[in-house]
Amino acid sequence: MGTSREHAVVIGGSLAGLLAARVLSDHFDRVTLVERDRFPDAAAYRPGVAQGRHLHVLWSRGMEIAERLFPGLEEELRTAGAPVLGVPSDLLWMTPGGWRRRFEVTRLLTFSRELLDWSVRARLAKFENVTVLDGREVTGLLPSAGGPGAGVGGVEAREHGTRADAEPLRADLVVDACGRGSRAPEWLGRLGFPEPPQTKVDPLLGYASRRYAVPPGFDPGWKALYLQADAPNGTRTGALFPQEGGRWIVSLFGMAGDYPPTDDEGFLEFAKSLRSPHLYEAIKDAEPLTPITSYRRTANHRRHYEKLSRLPEGFIALGDSVCAFNPLYGQGMSVAAISALTLDDALRSGAAPTRIARRMAKNAAGPWLIATGEDLRYSTTKGASAGISTRVINRYVARVVRLANVDHHVCTRMVNVLALTAPPQSLFKPDVLWRAATTRVQPLAAPDDHPV
Ligand SMILES: Cc1cc2nc3c(=O)[nH]c(=O)nc-3n(C[C@H](O)[C@H](O)[C@H](O)COP(=O)(O)OP(=O)(O)OC[C@H]3O[C@@H](n4cnc5c(N)ncnc54)[C@H](O)[C@@H]3O)c2cc1C
């Protein structure tokens, strides 16, 4: 990467962009974050993060990094009313292999996506060398002083929603955090750089979500529900999680094109058809606080910058713009956080763009394996099909899931993999392999109401 550290531009002010801007503030004299939306003055919806109306879980690794970059953030979220959830001790969790015993493995704060983004934005605003240009859309990249083909030297941006001429914003480094709809490959193409190859694996997953008021005095001995489909025969999953403000977020998920409806009756019917009645029973008489909204842009989508032999100086992509996952496993924000640390390391060591791209790809590799591996259990998934190795791994993982339902040690391993505090390979270590080979598991017939 170039040696000048005067000005960096981040495109996109969602979580990947906000965390990247925070990291860059330690390395550059000035950082400008350009966001297409106007940021709301509160923890509120905005179109650029339309997925924020649906369940968002920030696993431990993501929270740990966000806290490291913004010390005190966790306490602030807690003070704003984010409940603490013991996982799976406070969670009724119906896995594909049956009920999971309610061990205490980890603790999570559960909050709305709006609250998280608002808290992070407010903290970033305290950094004097960071400027936020909201309501501005980036329309292209500028070549560096060496001319097209030498590198990236900034962006062109104009007021969003207008046809005004785009104005140049020169920078020594441009970070693309535009999310899964990023047009950076096309912009790089215009400067004479090759576009990265792309992979899409689409499980045809749809979300429908609604927020409810927690009924007064509601205390059934659990705080959250996660009722998973039994793939590949079952396609329907449902989740109910507490959020700040005494609310529940309820998200229904349908795989293989079995999309959950958005009318009141259809939503409840879908909830009723899940593998356990708990979610339906909880919401059928609860007070809805929002309309039902749907979301279907959920394909796994990778842009393989790491496969290019030549990358421009002065340009780095991270977050969903490099790799967006089927969101059911809740990994995107944590991968964005890990990638912000990769950016920090790269700036400290002066790594070359191709090396940085390889490290960004490595951050996404484990979560990609988890998301696409699960999706390939469905023959309807588009873009890839399960080869022999995927089928063998899936059979093994199904066995480990059943074992994790009753075995604290294996459950801890599994949750750590989901929480990105351990790699997926840790499920193949001898202790787990041995237990999986020698233990016969009887599925629990009913949720275990007594945490071990
Ligand atoms: C339904 C759903 C549920 C999810 N649930 C979870 C979960 O439980 N846990 C989890 O960790 N992750 C979850 N994710 C993933 C998570 O939302 C993303 O990984 C996270 O938002 C980080 O993405 P990002 O910042 O890279 O991109 P995005 O969040 O997509 O943000 C991109 C930003 O760039 C801006 N932008 C785009 N183009 C331009 C432009 N030309 N100029 C200026 N600005 C631009 C947009 O307005 C937006 O603000 C979920 C995703 C979906 C779709």
The ligand as an ORCA input file, in Angstrom:
! r2SCAN-3c Opt
* xyz 0 1
  C     -31.997    -10.457      6.771
  C     -30.595    -10.376      7.295
  C     -30.335    -10.750      8.614
  C     -29.033    -10.694      9.098
  N     -28.778    -11.125     10.366
  C     -27.511    -11.075     10.840
  C     -27.216    -11.516     12.169
  O     -28.075    -11.996     12.902
  N     -25.930    -11.407     12.606
  C     -24.928    -10.919     11.813
  O     -23.784    -10.853     12.267
  N     -25.182    -10.499     10.553
  C     -26.433    -10.560     10.064
  N     -26.689    -10.129      8.794
  C     -25.575     -9.574      7.994
  C     -25.335     -8.114      8.377
  O     -26.503     -7.363      8.187
  C     -24.157     -7.535      7.566
  O     -23.103     -8.451      7.551
  C     -23.696     -6.226      8.195
  O     -24.644     -5.213      7.997
  C     -22.357     -5.726      7.640
  O     -22.533     -5.444      6.321
  P     -21.791     -4.254      5.555
  O     -21.554     -3.111      6.471
  O     -20.644     -4.844      4.853
  O     -22.878     -3.877      4.437
  P     -24.357     -3.344      4.570
  O     -24.903     -3.560      5.918
  O     -25.109     -3.878      3.417
  O     -24.191     -1.766      4.379
  C     -23.740     -1.170      3.199
  C     -23.820      0.341      3.385
  O     -23.251      0.972      2.240
  C     -24.113      2.023      1.807
  N     -23.858      2.205      0.368
  C     -24.080      1.286     -0.602
  N     -23.706      1.782     -1.793
  C     -23.235      3.039     -1.556
  C     -22.704      4.057     -2.389
  N     -22.574      3.879     -3.722
  N     -22.314      5.219     -1.838
  C     -22.429      5.406     -0.487
  N     -22.933      4.468      0.348
  C     -23.324      3.305     -0.193
  C     -25.510      1.524      2.156
  O     -26.452      2.567      2.220
  C     -25.256      0.856      3.511
  O     -25.305      1.780      4.547
  C     -27.973    -10.206      8.269
  C     -28.245     -9.829      6.953
  C     -29.528     -9.938      6.466
  C     -29.777     -9.571      5.025
*
